[in-house]
Amino acid sequence: MSRRETKPLNRAPHRTFAARFLVLVGVVAVLVPLLPLAAPSEVRLEEKLAPPSFGTLWRDGFEPDRIRDPGPLSRVLIDARIAVFGDGQLGPLLGTDALGRCLLSRLAWGARLSLAVGLVASAISLIIGVLWGAVAGYSGGRVDDIMMRIVDILYALPLMFIVIFVVALLRGFRNEHPELETNQIIVLFAVIGATSWLTMARIVRGQVLSLRGTEFMDAARAAGSTNLSILRRHVLPNVTPIVLVTLTLTIPRVMLFEAFLSFLGLGVEAPDVSWGVLARQGFDALTAVHVSAWLILFPGLAFASTLLAMNVLGDRLRDATDPRLRGDRR
Amino acid sequence: MTAPVLTIHDLHLSYPARGATGTVHAVRGVSMEVGAGEVVALVGESGCGKSSLARAVLQLRRPDAGRIVLEAPDGPLPLHELTGNALRHARRWMQVVFQDPYASLDPRMSVGDAVAEPLRAFGLARGAESRKRVAKLLEQVGLGSAVASRFPHELSGGQRQRVGIARALAPEPRIVLLDEAVSALDVSLRAQVLNLLLDLRRDLDLAMLFITHDLAVVRAIADRVAVMYLGELVEVGFRDTLLRSPRHPYTRALLDAVPVPDPARQAGRTLVALGGEPPSQESVPRGCGFANRCPLAEERCFSERPRLRPVDGTAVSCHLA
């Protein structure tokens, strides 16, 4: 790493800021249970629709049981939190919703789910998309034709409609078999992931196709490499940069899709919280007589700034992997 | 000539023409042999099918017809019949150095990994043993083992071409195909690489099929020369005989096209300049492929296709030679 390589980054302070902001959001999302926040589903009807205020900074009354089936990691973190803060918790600094639940806490817990959906669904689309595109582009000919026609067909289908259909089917299935305890979030992950790999597949396929014509691929074949090892040692490393860039564009897109579904009531279900769910509840709290602006403002702000930071970082990644912008250094 | 390492018999290769429904006949019935430790130069102008021939011989592109037999230590390998793993292992004995030292190395693979690739792929060496052999190969081509950790873009064109050669030598092949391997290099580097190849040939008894359009290179390195025109061999012979007394009008024109580095002699030469262009490879003429540009062509040249036949120790494909 030369000095020249770090310089352009310093000249773009918004990129540094975006990176730090994302790290902060990520850390908060992972460590929410450790923070001295109210349980996200702790109802205090007497405080409903309280506006943001610093009137009560700290108070007792943390109810760990209100956190619905936490995973092993969360359980450890909750135990640690109780050890440190006892049953103390921050007051509703960002106000409360229609059931008197603390918005700050719900935002933090919502970050968890929103980011998780973005990451997991993107990971699914990464695996399917890269494999599909690489195989199609590398095989060429008829295999390529068939595989890419499948992608074309899926592109042409109204995905929104399919997702609604699947979620509705699942609801029916759950009503008939409540004992199976199917988790809608898992289905959400799968559905979004399964429908968001198409762009990735197309991009990877195009890149692989152009790689296939290069002399070093022939050279690898002449050197006795098997198809598998050519894919692993030559194709994948040369495809990685463009995949990374596509990925940074996919994550925000998927998060937005999740929020959209949740807003429509098809995604994350109460009592789970995501930013899309919060936006929905804020919207529901809007009435002609009472405008609780904070319930829309803060989830919207959290979501918008996260997406913005991701896009800024995606830009940076693109610049860093573009040889024309990277120059002839090293 | 010693026993052939590589025997090519009646090789044909065609591509579907771009856009249209026609076919480009790139290689039309080429037969030749390369003996053990022999350097055969394949010369011809751009587009005459030299590189297509190399691709077909290497089975990077399957030929339409023809036999290619590679003499391996444990018996002859009919490359045109082999598929899958058998073909992959057969490649060990015939390696290739490509024309473009920039395009033929993976930009994301270190030099050491690139040279080790055939060792790993053919299961010849791994781990420390592989590193040792890579270091030795890099020394052999005059690069020094420290280059192993570098990436191609850190090297000059000449250095890259040496990496390509080291890589081709790694599995200890019997024959190396060099497809315009020195054309991309500037003159001083070209001499270095040619000397290197001659040294390697002496030390390793390596056979080479050297594809080039540069007659100076032919003079420097070849034992025998094969001249290709429009997908066919028009003249094959020993270097000195062929260069001193070319039999085929095309070979003569080719030699005349090289300027002599002596103004007096250059002025005194009677040159056979070639007019026109080679015929389209999509509609190859019925008679001699060269007839339309040949200063000597007779009626029979346009109707009857000549075959390679021996004339004073050289094989020539011309009715008039």
Interface residues (C-beta under 8 A of the other chain):
Chain A: T214 E215 F216 D218 A219 A220 R221 A222 A223 G224 S225 T226 S229 R233 H234 P237 N238 D328 R330
Chain B: R55 L58 L60 R88 H89 R91 R92 Q95 V96 F98 Q99 D100 A103 S104 L105 D106 P107 R108 M109 D113 E117 P118 A121 F122 F151 H153 E154 G164 R167 A170 P171
